[in-house]
Amino acid sequence: MNPDLELQLKTLPSEPGVYRYYDKKDQLLYVGKAKNLKKRVLSYFNKNLSGYRTRIMVGKIHRLETTIVPSEYDALLLENNLIKEHQPFYNVMLKDDKSYPWICIKNEDFPRVFLTRTKIKDGSEYFGPYAKVRPAKVLLDTIKHIYKIRTCNLNLAPAKIAEGKYRVCLEYHIKNCAGPCEMLEMKEEYDEKIAAIRGIIKGDFRQAKEYLVAQMGKFAEKLEFENAQMVKERMDILENYQHKHTVVNATINDVDVFGMTSDETAAYVNYFKIQNGNIIQSYTTEIRKILEETDEDILEEAMIEIRQKFSSDSREVLIPFHLSLEIPNVKLIVPKVGDKKRILELSEKNAKEYRLEKLKAVQIVDPERHTNRIMAEMQRLLRMPTEPRHIEGFDNSNIQGTNPVSACVVFKDGKPSKNDYRIFHPKTVVGPDDYKTMEEVIYRRYRRMLDEGEPLPQLILIDGGKGQLSSAVKSLKLLGIYGKITIIGIAKRLEEIYFPEDSIPLYIDKKSETLKILQRVRDESHRFGVKHHRTRRKNSTIKSELEEIPGIGEKAIELLLSKLKSVKRVKESSRETLEEIIGKNRARLVWEYFNPN
């Protein structure tokens, strides 16, 4: 270690702040934040440091810099800005350079309302951004169905209109515009519509409804019932839009919601902006893990980044788990029941669906990454020292102890390797004894692999509970390889996973890909075993009738069946045909047995 770095580590402050790691070439490796700089930075230089990628990074650190700030939240903000500015190699980032659409209310006389991807600092109002353009278009179309607002880019300053420079266009004649260019609509009335539109975009429909109700009243007083009906239809459009977009109690207002799910390689964060019970913004992103980051670390980073991206200043944020972070004037809530809990669950569901879509795409585009992710997940869930790239599954098949077979199936990188499948016929077990059969088969399988120098699997899966697992463990101990291979049992009823010398089973999430692979190995070993058991039983049944013929042995029976394929064809064959297959004397015995007269 660099002597200067050693000295820096000894003199670190115990204050909140940001630390930066540099390599020998003075390239920035990593930026991190800490509530206690000394405690956090020293944890990287612990001898028992976990995480392969973290150890690689620490090995490259040549020097560090720190910046003390007033609070952990200030540290998070500074960290976020430094990451965006320098993009260090080992930092997670929301890699999102797309431009998002905004709804703009233009700063002009008789303002236009339109979609744009460019924000101009001219006093105009921008609402968004919208993660997808379709919801923004649906909202804008709804607004235009309800209100007649201009779409032209004319300068409608009062002086210009007073000069009589403009004439109404086609939009006026098809009743999409009320004609402010010729003063057919007054500015006060137009501004009233803009105020209602502003409310709709924000999720507040009250002013819009009040405006439409007033319009209906005016037309009704004048007995203009057709116009009143047109306004009523616009009210129906507005209420239909509100009904579709109201997801929780309307009293839940100005709230941010963050749902999250993660796996070994990435985290997926969904963001909702709730106004008056309506989701007015929805955004989901994938954040790749680099240094075995925790969900808490990633969520803190994502919250700051996403709230900045969407210019959110909500003072209430719903999150799925508690964070040590404190944001000034913001209340972080982990809801347990009620409407807030339901909206958080909806956000988490969106994150999970987004993850599934991404994984399906990766499976097609980058199957190696897909496999690596599943192997890493299996290693973690099954508490294995290495990834289970080579899995072997065992199952016994017999009916009342007759014609027993044991199947061994092999999976490599999560996929069946059928050329490596094996069938065992128990040699030392008499009767239906699953435990002894499993003990014999496991011993024979791995005794041979050791003798022939073949690579052993990383994982053995036994179809059965604690009894079958204990029998398999006995054989591994006899061979001296117990502890070198992870061995587990899987019980069918509740899909419990049993570990040796542990009476409490492991229950894996039913949707987990780890469980799906284990189930597939179990089902494949069962299928393969049953298939060969049936074949053996069928052959045994066929042979039994021929075995009753005095003087006919097993070799003669095998010759007959290999040539004629069935007992029926043996019965129907001529004496000459039988003589060609098994000789004159044995052919006579078979012929006379099936043709006694």
C-alpha positions as CSV (number, residue, x, y, z in Angstrom):
1,M,0.0,0.0,0.0
2,N,1.1,3.5,-0.8
3,P,2.6,5.1,2.4
4,D,0.7,8.4,1.8
5,L,-2.5,6.4,1.5
6,E,-1.7,4.6,4.8
7,L,-1.2,8.0,6.5
8,Q,-4.5,9.3,5.0
9,L,-6.4,6.3,6.4
10,K,-5.1,6.9,9.9
11,T,-6.1,10.6,9.8
12,L,-9.6,10.3,8.3
13,P,-12.3,12.4,10.0
14,S,-15.4,10.8,11.6
15,E,-17.8,13.3,9.8
16,P,-20.3,13.0,6.9
17,G,-18.8,13.5,3.5
18,V,-17.7,12.2,0.1
19,Y,-14.6,10.1,-0.6
20,R,-12.9,9.6,-4.0
21,Y,-10.5,6.8,-4.9
22,Y,-7.7,7.3,-7.6
23,D,-5.4,4.8,-9.2
24,K,-1.6,5.3,-10.0
25,K,-2.5,7.1,-13.2
26,D,-4.6,9.5,-11.2
27,Q,-7.8,8.2,-12.8
28,L,-10.9,8.5,-10.7
29,L,-12.0,5.0,-9.8
30,Y,-14.9,5.5,-7.4
31,V,-17.0,8.2,-5.6
32,G,-18.8,7.3,-2.4
33,K,-20.7,9.0,0.3
34,A,-20.6,8.2,4.0
35,K,-22.3,9.2,7.3
36,N,-18.9,8.6,8.9
37,L,-16.0,8.9,6.5
38,K,-13.5,7.1,8.7
39,K,-15.7,4.1,9.4
40,R,-16.8,3.7,5.8
41,V,-13.5,4.2,4.1
42,L,-11.6,1.8,6.5
43,S,-14.2,-0.9,5.8
44,Y,-12.8,-1.2,2.2
45,F,-9.4,-2.1,3.6
46,N,-10.7,-4.9,5.9
47,K,-8.9,-8.2,5.4
48,N,-12.3,-10.0,5.3
49,L,-13.7,-7.8,2.5
50,S,-16.4,-9.6,0.6
51,G,-17.1,-9.1,-3.1
52,Y,-14.7,-10.0,-5.9
53,R,-15.1,-6.8,-7.8
54,T,-14.7,-4.7,-4.7
55,R,-11.4,-6.4,-3.9
56,I,-10.2,-5.7,-7.5
57,M,-11.0,-2.0,-7.1
58,V,-9.4,-1.7,-3.7
59,G,-6.2,-3.3,-5.2
60,K,-6.0,-0.4,-7.6
61,I,-6.4,2.4,-5.1
62,H,-3.3,4.6,-4.9
63,R,-4.7,7.7,-3.2
64,L,-7.9,9.1,-1.9
65,E,-9.6,12.5,-1.4
66,T,-12.4,13.4,1.0
67,T,-14.8,16.3,1.3
68,I,-16.6,17.0,4.6
69,V,-20.2,18.2,4.3
70,P,-22.9,19.1,6.9
71,S,-25.1,16.0,6.6
72,E,-25.5,12.6,4.9
73,Y,-28.0,14.1,2.5
74,D,-25.5,16.8,1.4
75,A,-23.0,14.0,0.9
76,L,-25.5,12.2,-1.3
77,L,-26.1,15.3,-3.4
78,L,-22.4,15.9,-3.9
79,E,-21.7,12.3,-4.7
80,N,-24.5,12.4,-7.3
81,N,-23.1,15.5,-9.0
82,L,-19.5,14.1,-9.0
83,I,-20.6,10.8,-10.5
84,K,-22.5,12.6,-13.3
85,E,-19.6,14.9,-13.9
86,H,-16.7,12.4,-13.9
87,Q,-18.5,9.0,-14.5
88,P,-16.1,6.9,-12.5
89,F,-15.6,3.3,-13.7
90,Y,-16.8,1.5,-10.5
91,N,-19.9,3.7,-9.8
92,V,-23.5,2.7,-10.6
93,M,-25.2,5.3,-12.8
94,L,-28.7,5.7,-14.3
95,K,-27.5,5.5,-17.8
96,D,-30.3,7.4,-19.5
97,D,-29.4,9.9,-22.2
98,K,-32.8,10.0,-23.8
99,S,-34.7,13.3,-24.2
100,Y,-38.1,13.0,-22.7
101,P,-41.3,14.8,-23.8
102,W,-42.8,17.7,-21.8
103,I,-46.2,19.4,-22.1
104,C,-45.5,23.1,-22.5
105,I,-47.9,26.0,-21.8
106,K,-46.2,28.7,-23.8
107,N,-45.5,32.1,-22.2
108,E,-47.4,34.2,-24.7
109,D,-50.7,35.9,-25.3
110,F,-53.4,33.2,-25.7
111,P,-50.9,30.5,-24.8
112,R,-50.5,27.4,-26.9
113,V,-50.4,23.9,-25.3
114,F,-48.1,21.4,-27.0
115,L,-45.6,18.5,-26.6
116,T,-41.9,19.3,-26.8
117,R,-38.5,17.6,-26.0
118,T,-36.7,20.9,-25.7
119,K,-37.0,23.3,-22.7
120,I,-36.5,27.0,-23.4
121,K,-36.0,29.5,-20.6
122,D,-38.5,32.0,-21.8
123,G,-41.0,31.9,-18.9
124,S,-43.1,29.1,-20.3
125,E,-44.4,26.3,-18.1
126,Y,-43.2,22.8,-18.6
127,F,-44.9,19.7,-17.1
128,G,-43.2,16.4,-17.1
129,P,-41.0,14.9,-18.3
130,Y,-43.0,11.9,-19.4
131,A,-41.1,8.6,-19.5
132,K,-43.2,7.5,-22.5
133,V,-44.7,9.8,-25.1
134,R,-48.0,7.9,-25.4
135,P,-49.5,9.0,-22.0
136,A,-48.5,12.6,-22.7
137,K,-50.3,12.4,-26.1
138,V,-53.4,10.8,-24.6
139,L,-53.5,13.7,-22.0
140,L,-53.0,16.3,-24.7
141,D,-55.7,14.8,-26.9
142,T,-58.1,14.7,-24.0
143,I,-57.4,18.4,-23.3
144,K,-58.0,19.3,-27.0
145,H,-61.3,17.4,-27.0
146,I,-62.5,19.4,-24.1
147,Y,-61.1,22.9,-24.8
148,K,-60.8,24.9,-28.0
149,I,-57.3,26.3,-27.9
150,R,-55.3,27.7,-30.7
151,T,-52.5,25.7,-32.5
152,C,-51.1,28.5,-34.7
153,N,-47.9,30.3,-33.9
154,L,-49.2,33.8,-34.6
155,N,-48.2,36.7,-32.4
156,L,-51.5,37.5,-30.8
157,A,-50.5,40.6,-28.9
158,P,-53.4,42.9,-28.3
159,A,-51.9,45.6,-30.6
160,K,-51.5,43.1,-33.5
161,I,-55.1,41.8,-33.1
162,A,-56.4,45.4,-32.9
163,E,-54.7,46.2,-36.2
164,G,-56.9,43.5,-37.8
165,K,-53.9,41.7,-39.3
166,Y,-55.3,38.2,-38.9
167,R,-58.2,36.2,-40.3
168,V,-59.6,33.0,-38.8
169,C,-58.3,29.8,-40.3
170,L,-59.6,26.3,-41.0
171,E,-59.2,25.4,-37.3
172,Y,-61.9,27.9,-36.4
173,H,-64.3,26.7,-39.1
174,I,-64.0,23.0,-38.0
175,K,-64.6,24.3,-34.4
176,N,-61.2,23.4,-33.0
177,C,-60.5,27.1,-32.1
178,A,-62.7,29.9,-30.9
179,G,-60.9,32.6,-33.0
180,P,-58.9,34.8,-30.6
181,C,-57.0,36.2,-33.6
182,E,-60.1,38.2,-34.5
183,M,-61.2,38.8,-30.9
184,L,-64.0,36.3,-31.2
185,E,-62.8,35.0,-27.9
186,M,-61.8,37.3,-25.0
187,K,-58.4,36.9,-23.2
188,E,-60.1,36.4,-19.8
189,E,-62.2,33.5,-21.1
190,Y,-59.1,31.9,-22.8
191,D,-57.0,32.3,-19.6
192,E,-59.7,30.6,-17.6
193,K,-59.4,27.6,-19.9
194,I,-55.6,27.6,-19.6
195,A,-56.0,27.6,-15.8
196,A,-58.3,24.6,-16.0
197,I,-55.9,22.8,-18.4
198,R,-53.0,23.5,-15.9
199,G,-55.0,21.8,-13.2
200,I,-55.8,18.7,-15.4
201,I,-52.1,18.3,-16.2
202,K,-51.3,18.4,-12.5
203,G,-54.1,15.9,-11.7
204,D,-56.5,18.4,-10.2
205,F,-59.8,18.2,-12.2
206,R,-61.9,20.5,-9.9
207,Q,-61.4,23.7,-11.8
208,A,-61.9,22.1,-15.2
209,K,-65.2,20.6,-14.0
210,E,-66.4,23.9,-12.5
211,Y,-65.6,25.6,-15.8
212,L,-67.6,23.0,-17.8
213,V,-70.5,23.1,-15.4
214,A,-70.7,26.9,-15.8
215,Q,-70.6,26.6,-19.6
216,M,-73.5,24.1,-19.5
217,G,-75.5,26.5,-17.3
218,K,-74.9,29.4,-19.7
219,F,-76.1,27.5,-22.7
220,A,-79.1,26.1,-20.8
221,E,-80.2,29.6,-19.8
222,K,-80.1,30.7,-23.4
223,L,-82.0,27.5,-24.4
224,E,-79.0,26.4,-26.6
225,F,-79.4,22.8,-25.7
226,E,-77.2,21.4,-28.5
227,N,-74.3,23.4,-27.3
228,A,-75.1,22.3,-23.7
229,Q,-75.0,18.7,-24.9
230,M,-71.6,19.3,-26.5
231,V,-70.2,20.6,-23.2
232,K,-71.8,17.6,-21.4
233,E,-69.9,15.2,-23.8
234,R,-66.7,17.0,-23.0
235,M,-67.5,16.6,-19.3
236,D,-67.9,12.8,-19.9
237,I,-64.5,12.7,-21.7
238,L,-62.9,14.4,-18.7
239,E,-64.6,12.1,-16.1
240,N,-63.6,9.0,-18.1
241,Y,-60.0,10.2,-18.2
242,Q,-60.0,10.9,-14.5
243,H,-61.6,7.5,-13.7
244,K,-58.9,5.7,-15.7
245,H,-56.0,7.6,-14.0
246,T,-57.2,7.7,-10.5
247,V,-55.6,4.9,-8.7
248,V,-55.9,5.8,-5.0
249,N,-57.8,8.1,-2.7
250,A,-57.9,11.6,-4.1
251,T,-56.6,13.0,-0.7
252,I,-53.2,11.5,-1.5
253,N,-51.6,14.6,-3.1
254,D,-48.1,15.6,-4.1
255,V,-46.5,12.3,-3.2
256,D,-43.5,10.5,-4.7
257,V,-43.5,6.7,-4.8
258,F,-40.4,4.5,-5.3
259,G,-40.9,0.7,-5.9
260,M,-37.9,-1.6,-6.3
261,T,-36.8,-5.1,-7.1
262,S,-33.3,-6.5,-7.6
263,D,-31.2,-9.5,-8.4
264,E,-27.5,-10.4,-8.4
265,T,-26.6,-8.1,-11.3
266,A,-29.0,-5.2,-11.3
267,A,-31.7,-3.3,-9.5
268,Y,-34.9,-2.0,-11.1
269,V,-36.6,1.2,-9.7
270,N,-40.0,2.5,-10.5
271,Y,-41.1,6.0,-9.8
272,F,-44.7,7.4,-9.5
273,K,-45.7,11.0,-9.1
274,I,-49.1,11.1,-7.4
275,Q,-51.3,14.2,-7.5
276,N,-54.9,14.1,-6.2
277,G,-54.9,10.3,-6.3
278,N,-53.7,10.3,-9.9
279,I,-50.4,9.0,-11.4
280,I,-49.3,11.9,-13.4
281,Q,-45.8,10.6,-14.0
282,S,-44.4,7.0,-14.2
283,Y,-40.8,6.1,-14.9
284,T,-38.8,2.8,-14.5
285,T,-35.1,2.3,-14.9
286,E,-32.4,-0.5,-14.6
287,I,-29.3,0.2,-12.5
288,R,-26.5,-2.3,-13.1
289,K,-24.6,-3.4,-10.0
290,I,-20.8,-2.9,-10.1
291,L,-19.4,-3.4,-6.5
292,E,-22.1,-5.6,-4.8
293,E,-24.1,-2.5,-3.8
294,T,-26.9,-3.0,-1.4
295,D,-30.5,-2.2,-2.3
296,E,-30.4,0.6,0.3
297,D,-27.4,2.3,-1.4
298,I,-29.0,2.0,-4.9
299,L,-32.4,3.3,-3.8
300,E,-30.8,6.4,-2.1
301,E,-28.9,7.2,-5.3
302,A,-31.9,6.6,-7.5
303,M,-34.2,8.7,-5.4
304,I,-32.0,11.8,-5.7
305,E,-31.3,11.3,-9.4
306,I,-35.0,10.7,-10.3
307,R,-36.3,13.5,-8.2
308,Q,-33.8,15.8,-9.9
309,K,-34.7,14.5,-13.3
310,F,-38.5,15.1,-12.8
311,S,-38.0,18.4,-10.9
312,S,-39.9,17.0,-7.9
313,D,-40.1,18.9,-4.6
314,S,-42.7,16.6,-3.0
315,R,-42.4,16.5,0.8
316,E,-43.7,13.0,1.2
317,V,-42.0,9.9,-0.4
318,L,-43.2,6.4,-0.1
319,I,-40.4,3.7,-0.1
320,P,-40.4,-0.1,0.3
321,F,-37.9,-0.2,3.3
322,H,-36.3,2.0,5.8
323,L,-33.3,4.1,4.9
324,S,-30.8,5.8,7.3
325,L,-30.9,8.8,4.9
326,E,-32.6,12.0,6.1
327,I,-33.7,14.5,3.4
328,P,-34.4,18.0,4.8
329,N,-38.2,18.9,4.8
330,V,-39.0,15.5,3.3
331,K,-40.8,12.7,5.1
332,L,-39.7,9.2,4.1
333,I,-42.6,6.7,4.8
334,V,-42.7,2.9,4.6
335,P,-46.5,2.3,4.5
336,K,-47.8,-0.9,6.1
337,V,-51.5,-0.8,5.2
338,G,-54.1,1.3,3.3
339,D,-54.1,3.2,0.1
340,K,-50.4,4.2,0.4
341,K,-49.4,0.6,0.8
342,R,-51.4,-0.3,-2.3
343,I,-49.8,2.4,-4.5
344,L,-46.4,1.3,-3.3
345,E,-47.2,-2.4,-4.2
346,L,-48.3,-1.1,-7.7
347,S,-45.0,0.6,-8.1
348,E,-43.1,-2.5,-7.0
349,K,-45.2,-4.6,-9.5
350,N,-44.2,-2.2,-12.3
351,A,-40.5,-2.6,-11.3
352,K,-40.9,-6.4,-11.4
353,E,-42.7,-6.4,-14.8
354,Y,-39.9,-4.1,-16.2
355,R,-37.3,-6.6,-14.9
356,L,-39.0,-9.5,-16.5
357,E,-39.2,-7.7,-19.9
358,K,-35.5,-6.9,-19.6
359,L,-34.6,-10.4,-18.7
360,K,-36.5,-11.8,-21.7
361,A,-34.7,-9.4,-24.0
362,V,-31.3,-10.3,-22.5
363,Q,-32.1,-14.0,-22.8
364,I,-32.5,-13.5,-26.6
365,V,-29.8,-10.9,-27.2
366,D,-27.2,-11.9,-24.6
367,P,-27.7,-15.5,-23.5
368,E,-24.3,-15.6,-21.7
369,R,-25.2,-12.7,-19.5
370,H,-28.6,-14.3,-18.7
371,T,-26.8,-17.6,-17.7
372,N,-24.3,-15.8,-15.6
373,R,-27.0,-13.9,-13.7
374,I,-28.9,-17.1,-13.0
375,M,-25.8,-19.0,-11.9
376,A,-24.9,-16.1,-9.5
377,E,-28.4,-16.1,-8.1
378,M,-28.3,-19.9,-7.5
379,Q,-24.9,-19.6,-5.8
380,R,-26.3,-17.0,-3.4
381,L,-29.6,-18.6,-2.6
382,L,-28.2,-22.1,-2.1
383,R,-25.2,-20.8,0.0
384,M,-22.7,-22.4,-2.4
385,P,-18.9,-21.6,-2.5
386,T,-19.0,-21.6,-6.3
387,E,-21.6,-21.3,-9.1
388,P,-23.5,-24.5,-10.0
389,R,-22.3,-24.7,-13.6
390,H,-22.5,-28.6,-13.4
391,I,-25.6,-30.0,-11.7
392,E,-26.5,-33.7,-11.3
393,G,-30.0,-34.9,-10.3
394,F,-31.0,-38.4,-9.0
395,D,-34.3,-40.2,-8.8
396,N,-35.3,-43.8,-8.1
397,S,-38.1,-45.6,-10.0
398,N,-39.8,-48.9,-9.2
399,I,-43.2,-50.5,-8.7
400,Q,-43.3,-52.7,-5.5
401,G,-39.6,-53.3,-5.8
402,T,-39.7,-54.8,-9.3
403,N,-37.4,-53.7,-12.1
404,P,-35.8,-50.8,-10.1
405,V,-33.8,-48.2,-12.0
406,S,-32.1,-45.0,-10.8
407,A,-31.7,-42.1,-13.1
408,C,-28.9,-39.5,-13.1
409,V,-29.4,-36.4,-15.3
410,V,-26.8,-33.7,-15.9
411,F,-27.4,-30.0,-16.4
412,K,-24.6,-27.7,-17.6
413,D,-25.0,-23.9,-17.3
414,G,-28.7,-24.5,-16.4
415,K,-29.4,-26.6,-19.5
416,P,-29.8,-30.4,-19.9
417,S,-26.7,-32.3,-21.2
418,K,-28.5,-35.4,-22.4
419,N,-25.3,-37.2,-23.6
420,D,-24.2,-37.3,-20.0
421,Y,-27.4,-38.9,-18.6
422,R,-26.9,-42.3,-17.0
423,I,-29.2,-45.2,-15.8
424,F,-28.2,-47.4,-12.9
425,H,-29.6,-50.8,-12.1
426,P,-29.2,-51.5,-8.3
427,K,-27.0,-54.6,-7.7
428,T,-26.9,-54.9,-3.9
429,V,-30.5,-53.8,-2.9
430,V,-33.3,-56.3,-2.5
431,G,-36.9,-55.0,-2.5
432,P,-38.2,-51.5,-2.6
433,D,-35.6,-49.7,-0.4
434,D,-35.2,-46.1,-1.7
435,Y,-32.6,-45.2,0.9
436,K,-30.3,-48.1,0.2
437,T,-30.8,-47.7,-3.5
438,M,-29.8,-44.0,-3.4
439,E,-26.8,-44.9,-1.2
440,E,-25.5,-47.5,-3.7
441,V,-26.1,-45.3,-6.8
442,I,-24.4,-42.2,-5.4
443,Y,-21.4,-44.3,-4.4
444,R,-21.1,-46.0,-7.8
445,R,-21.5,-42.8,-9.7
446,Y,-18.8,-40.8,-7.9
447,R,-16.5,-43.7,-7.3
448,R,-16.3,-44.1,-11.1
449,M,-15.8,-40.4,-11.7
450,L,-13.0,-40.3,-9.2
451,D,-11.3,-43.3,-10.7
452,E,-11.5,-41.9,-14.2
453,G,-10.5,-38.4,-13.1
454,E,-13.7,-36.8,-14.4
455,P,-14.6,-33.3,-13.0
456,L,-17.1,-33.5,-10.2
457,P,-20.4,-31.5,-10.2
458,Q,-20.7,-28.4,-8.1
459,L,-24.3,-29.4,-7.1
460,I,-26.1,-32.7,-6.5
461,L,-29.9,-32.7,-6.3
462,I,-31.7,-35.6,-4.7
463,D,-35.4,-36.0,-5.5
464,G,-36.7,-36.6,-2.0
465,G,-36.6,-35.4,1.6
466,K,-34.2,-35.8,4.5
467,G,-34.1,-39.7,4.3
468,Q,-32.9,-39.9,0.7
469,L,-30.5,-37.0,1.3
470,S,-28.9,-38.6,4.3
471,S,-28.4,-41.8,2.3
472,A,-26.6,-39.9,-0.4
473,V,-24.5,-38.0,2.1
474,K,-23.3,-41.4,3.6
475,S,-21.8,-42.3,0.2
476,L,-20.1,-39.0,-0.3
477,K,-18.5,-39.4,3.2
478,L,-17.3,-42.9,2.3
479,L,-15.7,-41.4,-0.8
480,G,-14.1,-38.5,1.1
481,I,-15.8,-35.8,-1.0
482,Y,-18.5,-34.7,1.4
483,G,-18.1,-30.9,1.8
484,K,-16.4,-30.6,-1.6
485,I,-19.8,-30.8,-3.4
486,T,-23.0,-29.0,-2.4
487,I,-25.8,-31.6,-2.0
488,I,-29.4,-30.8,-1.4
489,G,-32.8,-32.6,-1.4
490,I,-36.0,-31.3,-2.9
491,A,-39.4,-32.5,-1.5
492,K,-42.3,-32.4,-3.9
493,R,-45.2,-31.4,-1.7
494,L,-44.1,-27.9,-0.7
495,E,-40.9,-27.7,-2.8
496,E,-38.8,-27.6,0.3
497,I,-35.1,-27.5,-0.1
498,Y,-33.2,-29.6,2.5
499,F,-29.5,-29.3,3.4
500,P,-27.5,-32.0,5.2
501,E,-27.4,-31.7,9.0
502,D,-30.1,-29.0,8.9
503,S,-33.6,-30.0,10.0
504,I,-35.2,-26.7,8.8
505,P,-35.9,-26.6,5.1
506,L,-35.3,-23.6,2.8
507,Y,-38.3,-22.2,1.0
508,I,-37.4,-20.4,-2.2
509,D,-39.8,-17.9,-3.9
510,K,-42.0,-19.8,-6.3
511,K,-41.2,-17.3,-9.1
512,S,-37.5,-17.6,-8.6
513,E,-35.4,-18.9,-11.5
514,T,-33.3,-20.9,-9.1
515,L,-36.3,-22.9,-8.0
516,K,-37.4,-23.3,-11.6
517,I,-34.1,-24.8,-12.6
518,L,-34.1,-27.1,-9.5
519,Q,-37.6,-28.2,-10.4
520,R,-36.6,-28.9,-14.0
521,V,-33.6,-31.0,-12.9
522,R,-35.9,-32.9,-10.5
523,D,-38.7,-33.4,-13.1
524,E,-36.1,-34.5,-15.8
525,S,-34.6,-37.1,-13.5
526,H,-38.1,-38.4,-12.7
527,R,-39.0,-38.5,-16.4
528,F,-35.8,-40.2,-17.5
529,G,-36.1,-42.8,-14.7
530,V,-39.7,-43.6,-15.3
531,K,-39.1,-44.0,-19.0
532,H,-36.3,-46.6,-18.5
533,H,-38.3,-48.3,-15.7
534,R,-41.2,-48.8,-18.1
535,T,-38.9,-50.1,-20.8
536,R,-37.3,-52.6,-18.4
537,R,-40.7,-53.7,-17.1
538,K,-42.1,-54.1,-20.6
539,N,-39.0,-56.2,-21.6
540,S,-39.4,-58.2,-18.5
541,T,-43.0,-59.0,-19.2
542,I,-42.2,-60.0,-22.8
543,K,-39.4,-62.3,-21.7
544,S,-41.4,-64.0,-19.0
545,E,-43.5,-66.0,-21.5
546,L,-40.4,-67.2,-23.4
547,E,-38.7,-68.0,-20.1
548,E,-41.4,-70.6,-19.4
549,I,-40.2,-72.8,-22.4
550,P,-38.1,-75.7,-21.0
551,G,-34.6,-75.7,-22.4
552,I,-34.6,-72.1,-23.7
553,G,-32.1,-69.8,-21.9
554,E,-31.6,-66.1,-21.8
555,K,-29.3,-65.9,-24.8
556,A,-31.7,-67.7,-27.0
557,I,-34.6,-65.4,-25.9
558,E,-32.5,-62.3,-26.6
559,L,-31.6,-63.6,-30.1
560,L,-35.3,-64.3,-30.9
561,L,-36.5,-60.9,-29.7
562,S,-33.6,-59.0,-31.4
563,K,-34.6,-60.5,-34.7
564,L,-38.4,-60.9,-34.4
565,K,-39.1,-58.0,-32.0
566,S,-42.1,-59.6,-30.2
567,V,-43.4,-62.8,-28.7
568,K,-46.3,-62.7,-31.1
569,R,-44.0,-62.9,-34.1
570,V,-42.0,-65.7,-32.4
571,K,-45.3,-67.6,-32.2
572,E,-46.2,-67.0,-35.8
573,S,-42.7,-67.8,-37.2
574,S,-42.1,-71.0,-39.2
575,R,-39.8,-73.7,-37.8
576,E,-37.3,-72.9,-40.5
577,T,-37.1,-69.3,-39.5
578,L,-36.6,-70.2,-35.8
579,E,-33.8,-72.7,-36.9
580,E,-32.0,-69.9,-38.7
581,I,-31.9,-67.8,-35.5
582,I,-31.3,-70.2,-32.7
583,G,-30.4,-73.5,-34.2
584,K,-32.3,-76.8,-34.9
585,N,-32.6,-78.2,-31.4
586,R,-33.8,-75.1,-29.6
587,A,-36.0,-74.1,-32.6
588,R,-37.8,-77.5,-32.1
589,L,-38.5,-76.8,-28.4
590,V,-39.9,-73.3,-29.2
591,W,-42.0,-74.7,-32.1
592,E,-43.5,-77.6,-30.1
593,Y,-44.2,-75.2,-27.2
594,F,-46.4,-72.9,-29.3
595,N,-47.7,-75.6,-31.6
596,P,-48.5,-78.6,-29.3
597,N,-50.7,-80.4,-31.9
